[in-house]
Amino acid sequence: MMCPVCGGAELRPVLDIAQVPVFCNQLCDTPQEALAVARGDMSIRHCAGCHHLFNAAFDSKLVEYSPKYENTLHCSGQFQRYAGALTGELAERYDLAKRCVVEVGCGNGQFLRDLCAASGAHGIGFDPSYQGPTGAVSDNVVIHRQRLARALVPGEPALICCRHCLEHVDEPVPFLRSLGSEVAPHTRVFFEVPNALYTVRDGGIWDILYEHCGYFTAGSLRVAFQRAGFEADDVAVVFAGQFLTLHGHVSSALSTGPTLNDQVSEGAVVAEFADLYARKTQTYRERLAREREAGRRVAIWGGGTKGVMFLNTVGTGDEVVVDINPKKQGKFVAGTGQPIVAPKALSELRPDLVVVMNPVYRDEIASTLGELGLTPELLEA
Ligand SMILES: [Zn+2]
């Protein structure tokens, strides 16, 4: 076993979780279907060389992306504001007007459409889990329901974006190398991934899920790109610490090999993470059990990956899940089977406790509850 980013062999065990749903974002039509989803084991390892974390038990054969996969974050106002600022920044930084932008793993194409609208660029998106048929989705955006194929991109794109995709790839360096071999010297690349340091340092433990076989730190993200023949122009921490972004381009010079900044602290926080994970899951498990015994109704706000992993790790089965994404409402949580409802359903359910899966959305959630005339206790997970 070697680190998939730097090839290092000094790997430390961090965490083992048995039999979690392979797809947190799978839409399940019935509780039975939800309980019968495919499962896989997680053995999270930490590389002492580049501080990458990855699931050493990951089996890519279990993971096949299809149109049943739904993970848009664009329903939240907070996320839209972040994405809006990002499209403006990219449009300006890369002077995209009348030029071509490619997005790899474009999902429903919302970001690409917004980026093209903000910049005057034309866009070509690729995603095997895209829910519509291949074709134009607006005047200036085409989406292909497949992986990136260079033959479908005329000329040299100004920018290739790839957001929340690389953490799903079990061999990121060959993936990036193959992308790099198709990228012209003047094409810029922009990547965004979850920030593993947020997960391990700030207790974002519900972000550890089977679909994410790799967990990048700023250091390991740089190393992955360097080893694949890119130069990273800058790596930044964004979205309240939860994401990492990387701007880069293919390198004309031969890489001199991985260089690491001072990351002693990254190694230290990872070492403490197993304890943090155990303590935190125990706390919530006990809390939900007490709520159930007291007959208090619990709603989990957030039917995305965080909510699904929370319920699969500590849920009692009695909870109801709230999600503002209409595509998730009426469905059931993968692995545990709780129903997913719209916020307005809480008017009747009148929960005593609402567990906020992502603290970034706390104000937004409190205000929605207020509009419904509800004042339940809020608990940040
Ligand atoms: Zn490594």
Residues whose N, C-alpha, C, O or C-beta is under 5 A from the ligand:
A	BS01	ZN	C3 V5 C6 G7 G8 C47 G49 C50 H51 H52
